[in-house]
Amino acid sequence: MRVWSSKGNLKIIGGISFVVFLVFFSFFPDLIVSHEKAPTLMLDDSGNVIAKPPYSPMELPPFGTNNIGEPLLYNLLAGAKYTILFVTIVCLFRFIISSALALIYAFYIHRFRNLVQRAVEIAYIIPPVIIVFFLLAPMLFVFQENSLQFMLLLALVLIAIGTPPLALLIGDEIKGELQMDYIKIARLQGVSNFYIFKKHIWRIIKRGLGFFSFKIIYSYSYY
């Protein structure tokens, strides 16, 4: 009971519940808001035109409409499943690739470990948003923004810029585990790296699944 009552876990549970809520109503948006289009013109009691699409949230709550009178709340809910699917795929590949790189970083890279760490830290002095903008902005002249090619390119870029710091984070945690006395004793007894991974390091990777879930929630709000 103590574990589930901690503030960190409550935040994760609340975030996951919010995503589940969005996914459910993304498939059934009519349960919350009608898809019926707003009237072409909004008239006052005297028959004078006072507004026309797109309506503002004040004119047609809660979020107003688009240019053709469709409720924005309906469109946001209906499109949430695609955004969540995209974010989940990006975060899943980031986690898988980062975990693999973290194992290589912790087990096999020794001489150039500080060099790798400094290179990643220096590279991320520039905010990732700026990197994404300069990489993808020229592509808009080649691909349509909603095309499959552009979405694949966007996914590759987001995976590429998010993988190195996550790999470094997981790798440092694994490296700290490898410095424990019981790991050193096991190595002196001839225990293989695979056995150490299976018995000790895999626990760290599993804990990363919780971070992976939180990352999906954070990335969804970011995108």
GUSE-778396 format. One line per 10 residues: their letters; for each residue x, y, z of C-alpha. Coordinates in nm, 2 decimals, always signed. Each point is the difference from the previous one (the first is absolute). Example, Ala and Ser with C-alpha at 12.3 -4.5 7.8 and 13.67 -1.06 7.14 Angstrom:
2
as	+1.23/-0.45/+0.78; +0.14/+0.34/-0.07
END
This chain:
223
mrvwsskgnl	+0.00/+0.00/+0.00; +0.29/+0.24/+0.07; +0.13/-0.05/-0.35; -0.33/+0.09/-0.17; -0.06/+0.30/+0.23; +0.33/+0.17/-0.08; -0.04/+0.33/-0.19; +0.22/-0.12/-0.30; -0.22/-0.30/-0.06; -0.32/+0.19/+0.04
kiiggisfvv	+0.12/+0.24/-0.27; +0.08/-0.29/-0.23; -0.33/-0.16/+0.07; -0.18/+0.32/-0.06; +0.18/+0.06/-0.33; -0.06/-0.35/-0.13; -0.37/+0.03/+0.10; -0.02/+0.33/-0.20; +0.15/-0.17/-0.31; -0.24/-0.30/+0.04
flvffsffpd	-0.28/+0.25/+0.03; +0.11/+0.18/-0.32; +0.04/-0.32/-0.20; -0.35/-0.12/+0.10; -0.17/+0.32/-0.09; +0.21/+0.03/-0.31; -0.18/-0.31/-0.14; -0.34/+0.13/+0.14; +0.02/+0.38/-0.02; -0.38/+0.02/-0.04
livshekapt	-0.04/-0.09/+0.36; +0.14/+0.34/+0.10; -0.08/+0.23/-0.30; -0.21/-0.01/-0.31; +0.17/+0.00/-0.34; -0.29/+0.21/-0.14; +0.13/+0.31/-0.18; -0.08/+0.34/+0.14; -0.23/+0.23/-0.20; +0.15/+0.18/-0.30
lmlddsgnvi	-0.09/+0.33/+0.15; -0.09/+0.12/+0.35; -0.28/+0.25/+0.01; -0.14/+0.22/+0.28; -0.36/+0.05/+0.08; -0.03/+0.27/-0.28; +0.14/-0.23/-0.26; +0.33/+0.17/-0.03; +0.32/-0.21/-0.05; +0.21/+0.01/+0.32
akppyspmel	+0.24/-0.28/-0.07; +0.11/-0.27/-0.25; +0.24/-0.29/+0.01; +0.26/-0.04/+0.14; -0.19/+0.07/+0.33; +0.20/+0.09/+0.31; -0.03/-0.18/+0.33; -0.21/+0.28/+0.13; -0.25/-0.03/-0.30; -0.01/-0.38/+0.00
ppfgtnnige	+0.15/-0.15/+0.32; +0.21/-0.18/+0.10; +0.26/+0.04/-0.27; -0.18/+0.15/-0.29; +0.01/-0.13/-0.36; +0.22/-0.02/-0.30; -0.06/+0.18/-0.33; -0.27/-0.24/-0.11; -0.19/+0.00/+0.33; +0.12/-0.33/+0.14
pllynllaga	+0.04/+0.00/+0.38; +0.37/+0.01/+0.09; -0.06/-0.21/+0.31; -0.13/-0.28/-0.22; +0.30/+0.02/-0.24; +0.24/+0.00/+0.30; -0.15/-0.30/+0.15; -0.04/-0.19/-0.33; +0.37/+0.07/-0.09; +0.14/-0.08/+0.34
kytilfvtiv	+0.04/-0.38/-0.07; +0.23/+0.08/-0.30; +0.22/+0.23/+0.21; +0.02/-0.24/+0.29; +0.09/-0.29/-0.24; +0.27/+0.22/-0.16; +0.15/+0.10/+0.33; -0.01/-0.36/+0.13; +0.19/-0.13/-0.30; +0.26/+0.28/+0.03
clfrfiissa	+0.05/-0.06/+0.37; +0.00/-0.38/-0.03; +0.28/+0.02/-0.26; +0.19/+0.25/+0.21; -0.02/-0.23/+0.30; +0.11/-0.31/-0.19; +0.29/+0.16/-0.19; +0.11/+0.19/+0.31; +0.00/-0.32/+0.21; +0.21/-0.18/-0.25
laliyafyih	+0.25/+0.29/-0.03; +0.00/+0.04/+0.38; +0.12/-0.36/+0.04; +0.28/+0.05/-0.25; +0.09/+0.33/+0.17; +0.01/-0.16/+0.35; +0.16/-0.34/-0.08; +0.24/+0.07/-0.28; +0.09/+0.37/-0.03; +0.26/+0.08/+0.26
rfrnlvqrav	+0.28/+0.21/-0.15; -0.23/+0.24/-0.19; -0.29/+0.01/+0.25; +0.07/+0.36/+0.11; +0.04/+0.11/-0.36; -0.34/-0.15/-0.09; -0.16/+0.16/+0.30; +0.14/+0.35/-0.08; -0.09/-0.03/-0.36; -0.37/-0.07/+0.09
eiayiippvi	-0.01/+0.28/+0.25; +0.15/+0.25/-0.24; -0.23/-0.10/-0.28; -0.30/+0.07/+0.22; +0.10/+0.35/+0.09; -0.22/+0.09/-0.30; -0.37/-0.06/+0.09; -0.13/-0.31/-0.19; -0.30/+0.21/-0.13; +0.24/+0.22/-0.19
ivffllapml	+0.18/-0.31/-0.14; -0.33/-0.15/-0.12; -0.11/+0.33/-0.16; +0.32/+0.04/-0.20; +0.00/-0.37/-0.11; -0.37/-0.01/-0.10; -0.08/+0.34/-0.12; +0.18/-0.05/-0.34; -0.19/-0.33/-0.04; -0.33/+0.18/-0.01
fvfqenslqf	+0.10/+0.12/-0.35; +0.03/-0.36/-0.11; -0.28/-0.18/+0.19; -0.34/+0.10/+0.11; -0.03/+0.05/+0.38; -0.26/-0.27/+0.04; +0.16/-0.25/-0.24; +0.12/-0.34/+0.11; +0.36/+0.08/-0.12; +0.01/+0.31/+0.22
mlllalvlia	-0.14/-0.18/+0.30; +0.26/-0.28/-0.04; +0.28/+0.26/-0.03; -0.14/+0.18/+0.31; +0.00/-0.32/+0.20; +0.36/-0.08/-0.10; +0.12/+0.35/+0.10; -0.18/-0.02/+0.33; +0.14/-0.34/+0.07; +0.35/+0.11/-0.10
igtpplalli	+0.01/+0.31/+0.22; -0.16/-0.17/+0.30; +0.20/-0.32/+0.01; +0.35/+0.12/+0.10; -0.09/+0.18/+0.33; -0.23/-0.29/+0.10; +0.27/-0.25/-0.08; +0.25/+0.19/+0.21; -0.25/+0.02/+0.29; -0.07/-0.38/+0.00
gdeikgelqm	+0.37/-0.07/-0.07; +0.11/+0.20/+0.31; -0.24/-0.18/+0.21; +0.12/-0.34/-0.13; +0.36/+0.11/+0.05; -0.07/+0.09/+0.36; -0.15/-0.34/+0.05; +0.31/-0.17/-0.15; +0.21/+0.18/+0.26; -0.18/-0.18/+0.29
dyikiarlqg	+0.22/-0.24/+0.20; -0.22/-0.30/-0.07; +0.04/+0.05/-0.37; +0.38/+0.03/+0.03; +0.01/-0.32/+0.20; -0.22/-0.18/-0.25; +0.24/+0.11/-0.28; +0.30/-0.12/+0.19; -0.17/-0.34/+0.02; -0.03/-0.01/-0.38
vsnfyifkkh	-0.37/+0.10/-0.03; -0.08/+0.10/-0.36; -0.14/+0.34/-0.10; -0.32/-0.17/-0.12; -0.06/-0.15/+0.35; +0.06/+0.34/+0.16; -0.25/+0.15/-0.24; -0.26/-0.26/+0.06; +0.02/+0.00/+0.38; +0.08/+0.36/+0.08
iwriikrglg	+0.00/+0.25/-0.29; -0.34/-0.12/-0.14; -0.16/+0.15/+0.32; +0.12/+0.34/-0.11; -0.14/-0.04/-0.35; -0.34/-0.11/+0.14; +0.00/+0.31/+0.22; +0.05/+0.20/-0.32; -0.34/-0.12/-0.12; -0.16/+0.23/+0.26
ffsfkiiysy	+0.21/+0.29/-0.13; -0.11/-0.11/-0.35; -0.36/+0.03/+0.10; +0.05/+0.34/+0.15; +0.19/+0.11/-0.31; -0.30/-0.09/-0.22; -0.22/+0.22/+0.22; +0.25/+0.29/-0.01; +0.07/-0.03/-0.37; -0.37/+0.00/-0.08
syy	-0.06/+0.33/+0.18; +0.32/+0.13/-0.17; -0.10/-0.10/-0.36
END
